[in-house]
C-alpha cells in the first residue's frame, strides 16, 4: 500500500512539472512598425569617427588627463548638432557633465537619456590599429569608445538633431545627460542628479548603457534577444591583508603572509556566495525560459524544484549567467615583496565583488570574513555601492523602450535582465524609479569582449541602427 502511494505521488509530481512546462509558453506581443524621418548615415559615421579621434581618457588622478582633448570633443558638438544647440538649453555641470534640456509639450514626466564620452586607457602597442585615429577599413570603424559609449553619445544627438529639423516636439521634456568621468566613478552624473533634484525634476524614465541585442546567451534559446537591464548589481572593493615579520627568504617559517593569503583566496573561490533569484533574473527566466527548448522549459517553469540544478551548472561554468545568480568575488591584484629573496612583512590581495539584490556591502564583508576563517587575514572594505533597486517592467517607460527596440530590431525578443556591471544610471535612483539599461547595438560575443579590451571597433551599419533606435525612442517620449 505504501509503495502504491509513493508511486502515485511520484507520478503526480512528474505530471505537475510536465504540465507547467507545456503551459510555459511566450506571451504574444503586438508588432510595432513606424517610419521616422531619414537621417544622414554617412554624417553620423563621420561624427563618431571624429569623436574617436579625441583622446578623452579618464583617470582617477585628473592630472593624467588631457583636458585639451576633452575640450576638443565638446567643441565639436555645436558644429555637428546646431539645431540641438539652438533648440535646447545646454549647461556644463561640474567638470565634465553636459545637460541638454529639450522642451516638450509637457514637463510632468520627463525622460533622461544618458551616455558617457570618456574612455578607459589603452596599451597602444597591443592594438592592431591605432586606437585614436578612427580608421575605417572593410566597413568597420576602429577606436577606443566605438562601443563604450561614444556610439550612444553620438547616436542620441544625431537622432535629436534629425527629429528637431523635422519639426518634431516631444510629448514630454527630454534631458540628454552626458558625463566625461563615468569610467572612474566621477562626479559628472551625481552632480547632474543633484541639479535636477534641486529643481524638483523627477524623471518618469531614465535610459543608460546596459544590455544589447545578443544571441546564444540563454540556455535553449537560439534567436536574437534584446536584453534591457531593470536592475544593477552593487560593487565592493576589498583588500585582504596579512602582516608578518618579514625576513630573509633562506629561513622561512612554515607559513608566510603570501601562503595565508593563498589559502584565503582558495577558500573563497571554493565557497562562492549562495544563489539568489533576484527580481530582474526572475523576470528574465520567465520571459526567455518560455522560448527555450522543452528540456530547459521544464527547468525554468519549475525553478521551485530545479534551482539547485541550475545553480550547480552555473557554479561550474562561471560567466555571466552565474553572475546573475549570486554575488561574485574576483581576485584581481596581489602584492608582496619587492625582491624575490625577501619575505614580505605585509602582503595583500585585492578583490572586486559584485553584489546581487539581497546582499549588502556589510553582509558581503562578513561572508568573506567567515569564509576565510583566519583572524590573521584582515578584510578591509575600500569602497562600495549597494545593489540598485529593481525597476518595474509594466510601466509606460518600459513600454517606450520595448517599443523602440521592437521597431529597430523586430526579430528580437525583448526581455528584462540584470546588469552585472555598474553604470552612471545608478545615481538617478535618487530621483527616478524607472531606470532602464540598454546599449543600442546588436553585439556578437567577440564584440562584447572588445569592450575595455584591445582592438575595440564597430561595423558601420551598427552606427545607423543605433541612430534609428534613438530616433524611435525620442519620438515616443
C-alpha positions in Angstrom: 0.0 0.0 0.0 2.8 2.4 0.9 4.5 1.6 -2.4 1.4 2.5 -4.4 1.0 5.8 -2.5 4.7 6.6 -3.2 4.3 5.8 -6.9 1.2 7.9 -7.2 3.0 10.8 -5.5 5.9 10.5 -7.9 3.6 10.4 -10.9 1.7 13.4 -9.6 5.0 15.3 -9.1 6.1 14.5 -12.7 2.7 15.4 -14.1 2.8 18.8 -12.4 6.3 19.5 -13.7 5.4 18.5 -17.3 2.1 20.4 -17.3 3.8 23.5 -16.1 6.5 23.1 -18.8 3.9 22.6 -21.5 1.9 25.7 -20.4 5.2 27.8 -20.1 4.8 29.5 -23.5 5.6 33.0 -24.8 3.1 35.8 -24.2 2.1 37.2 -27.6 3.2 40.8 -28.2 1.8 43.2 -30.7 4.0 44.3 -33.6 5.2 47.9 -33.8 6.3 49.5 -37.1 6.6 53.2 -37.7 8.5 55.3 -40.1 10.9 58.1 -38.8 12.5 60.9 -40.8 15.5 60.0 -42.9 18.9 60.8 -41.4 22.4 61.1 -42.9 24.1 57.8 -42.0 27.4 58.9 -43.5 27.4 62.1 -41.4 26.7 60.0 -38.3 29.7 57.8 -39.1 31.9 60.8 -39.8 30.9 62.5 -36.5 31.6 59.3 -34.5 34.9 58.9 -36.2 35.9 62.5 -35.2 34.8 61.8 -31.6 37.0 58.7 -31.5 40.0 60.9 -32.5 39.5 62.8 -29.2 41.6 61.1 -26.5 39.1 61.5 -23.7 40.8 59.0 -21.4 39.7 59.5 -17.8 41.9 58.6 -14.8 41.4 58.7 -11.0 44.2 61.2 -11.0 42.8 64.0 -13.1 46.4 65.3 -13.6 46.9 62.4 -16.0 44.0 63.5 -18.2 44.5 65.6 -21.3 41.9 68.3 -20.8 42.5 69.8 -24.3 41.2 66.5 -25.8 38.0 66.7 -23.7 37.5 70.3 -24.8 38.2 69.3 -28.4 35.3 66.8 -28.3 32.9 69.3 -26.6 33.8 71.9 -29.2 32.7 69.6 -32.0 29.2 69.3 -30.7 27.8 72.7 -31.7 29.3 72.2 -35.2 27.7 68.7 -35.6 24.4 69.5 -34.0 23.5 73.2 -34.5 19.7 72.6 -34.2 20.2 70.8 -30.9 22.1 73.8 -29.5 19.6 76.3 -30.9 16.6 74.4 -29.5 17.9 73.1 -26.2 19.1 74.8 -23.1 22.7 73.5 -22.6 24.6 73.5 -19.3 28.0 72.5 -18.1 27.7 70.7 -14.8 30.8 70.0 -12.6 34.0 69.2 -14.5 32.6 67.1 -17.3 28.8 67.0 -17.2 26.7 68.2 -20.1 22.9 68.6 -19.7 20.7 69.3 -22.6 17.0 70.3 -21.9 14.7 69.6 -24.9 11.3 71.2 -24.1 8.3 69.1 -24.8 4.6 69.8 -24.7 4.5 68.8 -21.0 7.1 68.6 -18.3 5.4 66.5 -15.5 7.1 63.2 -16.5 10.3 63.9 -18.5 12.7 61.4 -19.9 16.5 61.3 -19.3 18.7 59.7 -22.0 22.3 59.1 -20.8 25.8 58.3 -22.2 29.4 59.0 -21.3 32.1 60.3 -23.5 35.2 59.3 -21.5 37.0 56.1 -22.3 39.4 53.7 -20.4 43.1 53.8 -21.0 44.8 51.7 -23.8 48.1 50.0 -24.4 48.6 51.2 -27.9 51.3 48.7 -28.8 48.8 45.9 -28.3 46.3 47.2 -30.8 46.3 46.1 -34.5 45.3 49.6 -35.5 45.9 52.9 -33.6 43.1 53.4 -31.0 42.6 57.1 -31.5 42.8 57.6 -35.3 39.3 56.5 -36.2 40.5 54.2 -39.0 37.7 52.8 -41.2 38.6 49.6 -43.0 36.4 47.0 -44.6 33.2 48.7 -43.3 34.5 48.8 -39.7 35.4 51.8 -37.5 38.3 51.1 -35.1 38.9 53.0 -31.9 38.5 53.3 -28.2 35.0 54.3 -27.4 33.3 52.9 -30.5 31.3 50.6 -28.3 31.7 52.1 -24.8 30.0 54.6 -25.2 30.7 57.3 -27.7 28.4 55.3 -30.0 25.3 56.1 -27.9 26.6 59.6 -27.1 26.8 60.3 -30.8 23.6 58.5 -31.8 21.4 60.1 -29.3 22.5 63.5 -30.5 22.2 62.5 -34.2 18.6 61.4 -33.5 17.7 64.6 -31.7 19.2 66.7 -34.5 17.2 64.9 -37.1 13.9 65.0 -35.2 14.3 68.7 -34.4 15.0 69.5 -38.0 11.8 67.8 -39.0 9.8 70.0 -36.6 9.1 67.2 -34.0 8.3 68.3 -30.5 8.2 65.5 -27.8 5.1 65.0 -25.7 7.3 65.3 -22.5 10.5 67.1 -21.8 13.7 65.2 -22.7 17.0 65.6 -20.9 20.2 64.4 -22.6 22.6 63.8 -19.8 26.3 63.1 -20.5 29.4 62.7 -18.3 33.1 62.6 -19.1 34.2 60.7 -16.0 31.9 57.6 -15.8 34.8 55.2 -16.1 36.4 56.5 -12.9 33.1 56.8 -10.9 33.4 60.6 -11.1 31.0 63.4 -10.1 29.5 64.2 -13.5 26.4 62.2 -13.3 25.9 62.6 -9.5 26.2 66.4 -9.9 23.5 66.4 -12.7 21.2 64.3 -10.5 21.7 66.8 -7.6 20.9 69.7 -10.0 17.7 68.1 -11.3 16.7 67.3 -7.7 17.2 70.9 -6.6 14.9 71.9 -9.4 12.2 69.5 -8.4 12.6 67.4 -11.5 11.6 63.7 -11.1 12.0 61.8 -14.4 9.4 59.3 -15.5 12.1 57.3 -17.2 15.9 57.1 -17.5 17.8 55.1 -20.2 21.5 54.4 -20.0 24.0 51.9 -21.3 23.5 48.2 -20.4 22.1 45.3 -22.3 22.2 44.7 -26.0 20.8 42.6 -28.8 22.6 39.3 -28.5 22.3 35.6 -29.5 23.2 32.3 -27.8 23.5 33.6 -24.3 20.5 31.9 -22.7 20.1 28.2 -22.5 17.8 26.7 -25.1 17.1 30.0 -26.9 18.6 30.4 -30.4 17.1 33.6 -31.7 18.0 37.2 -31.1 17.3 38.6 -27.7 17.2 42.3 -26.7 18.2 42.4 -23.0 17.1 45.5 -21.1 18.5 45.9 -17.6 16.0 46.7 -14.9 18.5 46.3 -12.1 22.2 46.7 -11.5 24.5 44.8 -9.1 26.3 46.7 -6.4 30.0 46.9 -6.2 32.6 46.4 -3.4 36.3 46.8 -3.4 38.1 44.7 -0.8 41.6 44.2 0.3 42.8 41.1 2.2 46.0 41.7 4.1 48.3 39.6 6.2 51.1 41.1 8.3 54.3 39.3 9.4 57.9 40.0 10.5 59.4 39.6 7.0 63.0 38.4 6.8 65.4 36.6 4.6 63.9 34.0 2.2 66.6 31.5 3.2 65.0 30.7 6.5 61.2 30.8 6.1 58.6 29.9 8.7 56.2 27.1 7.9 53.6 29.7 6.7 54.2 33.2 5.5 51.9 36.1 4.5 51.6 35.0 0.9 50.7 31.5 1.9 47.9 32.6 4.3 46.5 34.8 1.5 46.6 32.0 -1.0 44.6 29.8 1.4 42.1 32.7 1.9 41.7 33.1 -1.9 41.2 29.4 -2.4 38.6 29.2 0.5 36.5 32.0 -1.1 36.7 30.5 -4.6 35.7 27.1 -3.3 32.8 28.5 -1.3 31.0 31.0 -3.6 28.2 33.2 -2.4 24.8 31.3 -2.3 22.5 31.6 -5.3 19.6 34.1 -5.1 16.8 34.7 -7.6 16.6 38.4 -7.8 13.7 40.3 -9.4 15.5 41.1 -12.7 16.7 37.5 -13.1 13.3 36.0 -12.3 11.8 38.3 -14.9 14.4 37.2 -17.5 13.9 33.5 -16.7 10.1 33.9 -17.1 10.4 35.7 -20.4 13.2 33.8 -22.1 12.5 30.4 -20.4 9.2 30.3 -22.3 11.1 30.4 -25.6 13.7 27.8 -24.7 13.8 24.2 -25.7 11.5 21.8 -23.9 14.1 20.4 -21.5 15.0 23.9 -20.4 11.4 24.9 -20.2 11.0 22.0 -17.7 13.7 23.6 -15.6 12.6 27.3 -15.9 8.9 26.5 -15.4 9.8 24.7 -12.2 12.6 26.6 -10.5 10.9 25.9 -7.2 12.3 22.4 -7.8 15.2 22.7 -10.1 17.0 25.8 -8.9 19.8 23.7 -7.2 20.4 22.0 -10.6 20.7 25.4 -12.4 22.9 26.6 -9.6 25.3 23.6 -9.9 25.6 24.3 -13.7 26.3 28.0 -13.2 28.9 27.4 -10.5 30.8 25.1 -12.7 30.7 27.2 -15.8 31.0 30.6 -14.3 30.4 33.6 -16.7 27.5 36.0 -16.9 24.7 33.5 -16.2 26.5 32.5 -12.9 27.0 36.2 -12.1 23.3 36.8 -12.4 22.6 34.2 -9.7 24.9 35.3 -7.0 27.3 37.9 -5.6 30.6 37.3 -7.2 34.2 37.8 -6.0 37.1 38.2 -8.4 40.6 38.4 -7.0 42.5 40.9 -9.2 45.7 42.3 -7.6 48.3 40.6 -5.3 51.3 42.4 -3.8 54.1 41.1 -1.6 57.8 41.6 -1.5 59.7 43.8 -3.9 62.5 41.3 -4.1 62.5 37.6 -4.7 64.7 36.7 -1.8 62.8 38.7 0.8 59.8 37.5 2.8 57.3 40.4 2.8 56.4 41.9 6.1 52.9 42.5 4.6 51.1 41.0 1.7 47.8 42.0 0.1 45.3 40.8 -2.5 42.6 42.9 -4.0 39.1 41.6 -4.7 36.3 43.1 -6.7 32.8 42.0 -5.6 29.5 42.5 -7.5 26.6 42.4 -5.1 23.3 40.8 -6.0 19.9 42.0 -4.7 19.5 40.7 -1.1 23.2 41.1 -0.3 24.7 44.3 1.1 28.2 45.7 1.5 28.1 44.8 5.2 26.8 41.3 4.6 29.4 40.6 1.9 32.3 41.7 4.1 31.0 39.4 6.8 30.6 36.5 4.4 34.2 36.9 3.2 35.5 37.1 6.8 33.5 34.0 7.8 34.7 32.0 4.8 38.4 32.9 5.2 38.1 32.0 8.9 41.5 33.3 9.8 42.0 36.1 12.3 45.4 36.8 10.8 43.8 37.8 7.5 42.4 41.4 7.6 39.4 42.0 5.4 39.3 45.7 4.6 36.4 47.4 2.7 37.8 50.1 0.5 34.8 51.3 -1.4 31.3 50.1 -2.1 27.8 50.7 -3.6 24.7 48.8 -2.7 22.7 47.0 -5.4 20.3 49.2 -7.2 16.5 48.9 -6.7 14.7 46.9 -9.4 12.7 48.9 -11.9 9.3 47.7 -12.9 8.6 46.4 -16.4 4.9 47.2 -16.6 5.4 50.9 -16.8 5.0 53.5 -19.5 8.7 53.9 -19.6 9.4 50.2 -20.1 6.8 50.1 -22.9 8.6 53.0 -24.6 11.9 51.3 -24.5 10.5 48.0 -25.6 8.6 49.5 -28.5 11.7 51.4 -29.7 13.7 48.2 -29.6 10.9 46.3 -31.5 10.8 49.0 -34.1 14.5 48.8 -34.6 15.1 45.0 -34.2 11.7 43.5 -34.9 13.2 39.9 -35.0 14.5 40.2 -31.4 12.6 39.0 -28.2 12.7 41.8 -25.6 13.5 40.7 -22.1 14.4 42.2 -18.7 17.7 41.3 -17.3 20.2 42.1 -14.5 23.2 44.3 -15.4 26.2 42.8 -13.7 28.4 45.9 -14.4 28.0 49.4 -12.9 26.8 52.5 -14.8 26.2 56.2 -14.1 22.4 55.5 -14.1 22.6 54.1 -10.5 22.9 57.7 -9.3 19.4 58.5 -10.8 17.8 56.1 -8.3 17.7 59.2 -6.0 15.0 60.8 -8.3 13.6 58.1 -10.5 12.0 54.7 -10.1 12.1 53.6 -13.7 15.7 53.2 -14.9 16.4 51.0 -18.0 19.8 49.9 -19.2 20.2 49.2 -22.9 23.1 49.9 -25.3 21.6 50.4 -28.7 23.6 47.8 -30.6 23.5 44.2 -31.7 26.7 42.7 -30.4 28.4 39.4 -31.1 30.3 37.5 -28.3 33.5 38.8 -29.9 32.3 42.4 -29.9 31.2 42.2 -26.3 34.7 41.0 -25.5 36.2 44.1 -27.1 34.6 46.5 -24.5 37.5 47.7 -22.4 39.8 45.4 -24.4 42.2 45.7 -27.3 41.0 46.4 -30.9 37.6 47.9 -29.9 35.7 48.5 -33.1 32.2 48.7 -34.6 30.7 47.8 -38.0 29.4 50.9 -39.7 25.9 49.5 -40.2 25.5 49.3 -36.4 26.0 53.1 -36.2 22.9 53.6 -38.3 21.0 51.1 -36.2 21.9 53.0 -33.0 20.6 56.3 -34.5 17.4 54.5 -35.6 16.9 53.3 -32.1 17.3 56.7 -30.5 15.0 58.3 -33.1 12.3 55.7 -32.3 12.8 56.2 -28.5 12.9 60.0 -28.6 9.8 60.1 -30.8 8.0 58.0 -28.1 8.9 60.3 -25.2 
